[in-house]
Amino acid sequence: MRNLITKYSEERRGIILACGPPGSGTTLTRYGILKGIDAFIFSIFSIADNSDHDVSIITEFELRDDEELTTGIERLLRLDADVLFTDEMNTQEVAETYFEYQNKLCIVSEITAPDAAAGIVKLIKLVGDPQKVADSLRVIFCQKLLRVLCDKCKDAFRPNPKLIRKVGLPPETRVLYRPLRPPAPDDDDPDDDYYVPCTKCNGTGFFGRTAIFEAIEMTDLMKDLVASNPKASEIRKQARDEKMMSYQKEALRLVAEGKTSLDELQRIFTAK
């Protein structure tokens, strides 16, 4: 992800987006993108509400009272800004303004959508011009949050080789992990203290969360597709065909590393 952020921000033009449904960590991903840009090389300005975040690496820029967004950006350009960090791109007027100026500086923003492909479709509707989106968008990141197995009580097991092949894990995978399953109580022994919950996770089997990411890059083939005003399913297929960063690859990596379980992946991928 850091390599992608660096690759597309160094052009000093275009739009880089974080995307996701409400409560999925989209804003934190946007700040992660920001911190992936070298503030010692690029002049970064923010017009976002940064009250809850450390943005010491950038310069905060305040829009004047009743000042049009376009006027503020023009003032900012006179300061030789390379990157503009903004709040959510949530209205047609705001989206059109950012796309108007994307050829003069790199704009980092976010948009609410279920996944990256849906985010591109929503962006086309906001801007009203699929060709403009194809030409201006550089990369869009999206994330899902999943629970991390408790490292104090997670249970190791040897998976069936057929399961390994079915889910697409590396064939050399010999051990996977799952939440600890309490043993069945002994009904014949009323005094049987058969199970004491883990003190770290309180017996839930999970402690904390982490994110998995997908990224859709605007390659030449993807630009051609987006310019045709496609469906989200067509964008997803093209991203798979070009082997772009996907949820599935990221999730299986975490399973193989023992960070989460297959059941947890099933839960997040089937959640509405």
N, C-alpha and C positions, 0 to 999 in steps of 0.2 A: 504493500500500500504506500509506504514511504517513497519507494521508487516511482510509482505512478504519480503521486502528488508532486514530486520534484520534477518529473518529466513534463507535466502539463502546466505547472506554475511558472517555470522558467521562460515560457514564451511571452509572459507579461501581457497576455490577452486571453480572451475566452472565458467561459464560465465553468467552475467546478462546483458540483452540488453534493450535499449530503441529503439523504432521503430515507423515509421510513414512516410507519404508522405512529400515532400518538403514543407516548410512553415507551418507545423502543430504544431511546438513547440517541435520536437523530441529532439533537443539539450538541451532545458530547462528541459525536462523530465530526460535526462541523468544526468544533474547537480542535479536535485531533488533526483534521486537515490543516487548520491554521498553523498548528505547531510543527507540521511537517514541511512548512515553507521556511527557507533560510532567511531569518530576519536580518542577518548581517550582510546579505547580498541584495535583498529586495526591500524596497520601501513600502511597508504595510500600514494601511490606515483602516480604522474600524468606525462604522456608523451604527454598530449593533449595540444592544443593551448588554453590557458586560458586567453588570453589577455582581453576579454570582460566580465570576470566573477570573482567573489570573491572566491578564493580557499584557503583562509588563513588556513583552517582546514587540509590541506594536504601538502605534500612535492613535489615540482616540480622537475622533474628529466629530465635532458637534454641529449638527444642522441648526441654523438660526431659526428663531420663532417665525412660523408662517413662510419659511423658505421652501421653494419647490425642490424636489429631489434632484432634478436636472441642474438647477442652479448650484446646489451644494456640491454635486459631482464636478461641475466645471471649476469651482473654487479648489477642489481637491486636486484636480489635474494640474493646476498651476503650481502645486507643491511637488510635482514630479512623482506622484504615487505610482507604484507598480502593481499593488494588490489592494483590492477593496473588500473588506470583510463586513457582511451584512446580516441582518435578521432574515427571517423566513420570507421567501418570495411567494406571497400569498394572494396577490391581486393582479389583475391584468395590467393595471397602470404601472405597478412596480416592476413586473416582469418585462414589459415593453421598454421601460427606461433602462434597466440593466442590459438588455440586449442591444439597445441603442449605443451603449458605451463600451460594450465588451471588446471592441477592437482597439481600445485605448488603454485598457488595463485589465488585469485578471480579477474576476469577481468570484468570491467564495460565498455561497449562500446555501439555503436548504429549502426543501419542499416536502409537503406531507403526501405520502403515497404508500401503498402496501409493499412495493418493491421497486427496484431501479427501472424496470421496463415500464411499469405503470407510472412512474415519475416522469419518464420521457413523454408518454402519451398525455399526461396532465399538462406538462410544459408546452406541448404543441397547442393544446386548447387555450392556454393562457396567452401565449404569444400570437397565436392565430396564423402562423406561417411555419410549416414543417421544414422548409428549406432553410429558414433562418435558424431554427433549432439545430439542424444538422451541421450548419456552418459555424455556429457559435459555441455550442456545448462541447466541452473537452472530455469530461469523465464524470460519472455519477456513481456515488457510493451508497450502499444501503446496508443496514445491519439488522440482525435479530439477536435478542438476548436469550441465553440458555443458562440453566443452573449448573454449577460446578459440583462434582462429587466431593463429599467430605473426605479429606485426605487422612483423617484419623480412623474412620470406620469403613471406608469403601471396600467392597468385596471383590477379590480377583476370581476369575473363572476361566476355564479353557473353552473357547467357542468352537462350535461345529464348523469344520472347513467349508461345508456347503453355505453356511450363513456368511462366512467371510467373503466367499465369491459373490453371493447374492447382493450384499450391500456395497461391494466395491472396495473393501479394505485390502491393504497389501497382503499378498498370499503368505508372507512370512509372519504375519500376526499370530502370536501364540496365546496371548493373554489379553482379556478385556476386563473392564471393571463395571460394577453396578452397585446400587445402594445395598447396604447390609440387610439381609432378610432375617427377621427375628425367628428363632427356632419355635416350632410348635410347642405349646404348653403341655405339660404332663397332667392329664385330667385325673390320674390316679393319685397324684401327690398334691393336696391342697396347699401345702407349704412351699411348693416349688417356685423359687424366684428365678424363673427361666430366662428372664431378659431384663437388662438394665440399659436404657437408652443412652446413646453416645452423648457425652456432656458438651461436645462442641457443636453438633448440629441438632441436638435434642431429639435424636432418633429419626430425623427427616431423611437422612442420607445425603443431603446436599448442603453446601455452605458457600454462599456468594453466587455471583453470576459473572459471566463473561460474554463477549460478543463474537458473532461470526459475521463475515462481510461478503458482499458481492460487489463487483464493479463492472460497469459497462463503459467501455472506451469507444470514442467516436473514431474508429478506424475508417478507412475509405469505404469498405463494404457496409459498415454500419451507417455511415453518413448517407449512402445511396438508399438504404432501406428507410431510415428516418425521414428523408426527404419525400418519400412516397406516402407519408401519413399512415403508417402501419398500425396493426393491432399490437397490444402488449405481448401476446403469445408469439407473434412473429419476431419481435425484438429479442425475447428470451431464447428462441431457437437460434437466432443468429449469434447471440452471445455464446451459447453452448458450442455451436459449430466452430467459433473462433477461439474456443478454450479460454475464455475470460475468467477472472476470479469469480468463483461461485460459492453459494452457501454450502452446497453438498461437499465440495472439496475441503472447505474450512472445517465443516462439522465432522467429517470422517477423520481429519487430522487430529482433532481434539479427542475423538473416541480412541484412536490408535495410541495417543499419548496418555490415556487414562484420565483425562480431565473431565470427561462426562460419559454418559451411557447411551446405548442405542435407544432405550426406551425414552430418554429425554429428547433425543432427536425426533422420534416419532411424535412426541407431544407437541413440539414447537412447529413441526411441519404440517401437522393436521389441525392446528388451532385456527379458528376463524379470525 
